[in-house]
Structures are given as C-alpha cells and as structure tokens.
Amino acid sequence: LSAADKSRIKASLAALGDVTGDETALNQLVLARFYEKHSLLIDAGTAHQHAIELAPGVPDFRAAYNAFLVRNGLLKRR
C-alpha cells in the first residue's frame, strides 16, 4: 500500500473504532468486512476467526468465514 492509502485506511479504521469499540463477535465481523474491502486479507481472516472464538455456538460466523475464504480464492467451494 502507498503511504496515502495507509493513512486513509488508518483514519477510516479509527472512525470505525468508535462504532466497534466493544469486543463482540458482530463487531469482529464488521472489522473483517472492512479489512476485506481494503484487501487486507490476513487481518480480515483474523477478525473472522476471532468472531468465531467469541461466539462458537453461532454457525453464521463460521459460514461468513467460509464465504470469505471462497470469495477470495482461499478455499474451493464444495
């Protein structure tokens, strides 16, 4: 990323932090989408995994993670 892109993403993430300050599975999902939108796939995957850890009994978070993996060519659709 260019310095300008890094600065822009950092500012957007700071603004998003005001909304997602609490550590919840749903907030982690929001962060994952933000990271994916900005092509920060490692961060997106980590946020997805954290959401699953925070709410292991909610299958929607695992489904969202699998969709993320397929969407980005990291897992083949079965």
MARLOZA-476634 format. One line per field, with one value per residue (C-alpha): residue number from 1; x, y, z; residue in three letters. Coordinates in nm, 3 decimals, decimal comma, always signed. Layout:
<nodes>
vexlum NUM / ...
east X / ...
north Y / ...
up Z / ...
lumdo ALA / ...
</nodes>
This chain:
<nodes>
vexlum 1 / 2 / 3 / 4 / 5 / 6 / 7 / 8 / 9 / 10 / 11 / 12 / 13 / 14 / 15 / 16 / 17 / 18 / 19 / 20 / 21 / 22 / 23 / 24 / 25 / 26 / 27 / 28 / 29 / 30 / 31 / 32 / 33 / 34 / 35 / 36 / 37 / 38 / 39 / 40 / 41 / 42 / 43 / 44 / 45 / 46 / 47 / 48 / 49 / 50 / 51 / 52 / 53 / 54 / 55 / 56 / 57 / 58 / 59 / 60 / 61 / 62 / 63 / 64 / 65 / 66 / 67 / 68 / 69 / 70 / 71 / 72 / 73 / 74 / 75 / 76 / 77 / 78
east +0,000 / +0,111 / +0,166 / -0,150 / -0,355 / -0,218 / -0,308 / -0,658 / -0,725 / -0,587 / -0,819 / -1,119 / -1,034 / -1,008 / -1,355 / -1,487 / -1,330 / -1,576 / -1,857 / -1,684 / -1,507 / -1,668 / -1,514 / -1,811 / -1,839 / -2,058 / -1,806 / -1,533 / -1,742 / -1,774 / -1,398 / -1,345 / -1,554 / -1,368 / -1,033 / -1,151 / -1,280 / -0,931 / -0,761 / -0,612 / -0,697 / -0,481 / -0,644 / -0,986 / -0,925 / -0,802 / -1,112 / -1,335 / -1,155 / -1,187 / -1,562 / -1,590 / -1,393 / -1,620 / -1,939 / -1,856 / -2,219 / -2,333 / -2,295 / -2,344 / -1,997 / -1,834 / -2,047 / -1,933 / -1,570 / -1,613 / -1,779 / -1,485 / -1,239 / -1,427 / -1,476 / -1,102 / -0,993 / -0,854 / -1,095 / -1,266 / -1,643 / -1,761
north +0,000 / +0,353 / +0,592 / +0,780 / +0,458 / +0,356 / +0,693 / +0,686 / +0,330 / +0,412 / +0,713 / +0,508 / +0,234 / +0,489 / +0,620 / +0,265 / +0,200 / +0,445 / +0,214 / -0,121 / -0,044 / -0,328 / -0,668 / -0,863 / -1,124 / -0,896 / -0,612 / -0,851 / -0,938 / -0,567 / -0,531 / -0,836 / -0,681 / -0,352 / -0,527 / -0,733 / -0,422 / -0,275 / -0,600 / -0,664 / -1,033 / -1,154 / -0,903 / -0,998 / -1,367 / -1,298 / -1,091 / -1,370 / -1,625 / -1,400 / -1,367 / -1,746 / -1,768 / -1,510 / -1,686 / -2,051 / -2,157 / -1,927 / -2,106 / -1,783 / -1,661 / -1,980 / -1,954 / -1,592 / -1,702 / -1,981 / -1,740 / -1,502 / -1,782 / -1,886 / -1,526 / -1,464 / -1,793 / -1,930 / -2,226 / -2,409 / -2,427 / -2,778
up +0,000 / -0,065 / +0,223 / +0,125 / +0,121 / +0,459 / +0,603 / +0,456 / +0,579 / +0,923 / +0,950 / +0,835 / +1,084 / +1,365 / +1,279 / +1,264 / +1,604 / +1,757 / +1,647 / +1,700 / +2,026 / +2,217 / +2,153 / +2,022 / +1,750 / +1,542 / +1,569 / +1,459 / +1,155 / +1,072 / +1,102 / +0,883 / +0,606 / +0,642 / +0,610 / +0,314 / +0,138 / +0,169 / +0,056 / +0,400 / +0,381 / +0,670 / +0,902 / +0,765 / +0,825 / +1,177 / +1,255 / +1,122 / +1,338 / +1,642 / +1,580 / +1,577 / +1,903 / +2,067 / +1,958 / +1,891 / +1,909 / +1,627 / +1,291 / +1,094 / +1,189 / +1,057 / +0,742 / +0,692 / +0,733 / +0,479 / +0,235 / +0,283 / +0,206 / -0,108 / -0,224 / -0,206 / -0,363 / -0,037 / -0,027 / -0,309 / -0,294 / -0,219
lumdo LEU / SER / ALA / ALA / ASP / LYS / SER / ARG / ILE / LYS / ALA / SER / LEU / ALA / ALA / LEU / GLY / ASP / VAL / THR / GLY / ASP / GLU / THR / ALA / LEU / ASN / GLN / LEU / VAL / LEU / ALA / ARG / PHE / TYR / GLU / LYS / HIS / SER / LEU / LEU / ILE / ASP / ALA / GLY / THR / ALA / HIS / GLN / HIS / ALA / ILE / GLU / LEU / ALA / PRO / GLY / VAL / PRO / ASP / PHE / ARG / ALA / ALA / TYR / ASN / ALA / PHE / LEU / VAL / ARG / ASN / GLY / LEU / LEU / LYS / ARG / ARG
</nodes>
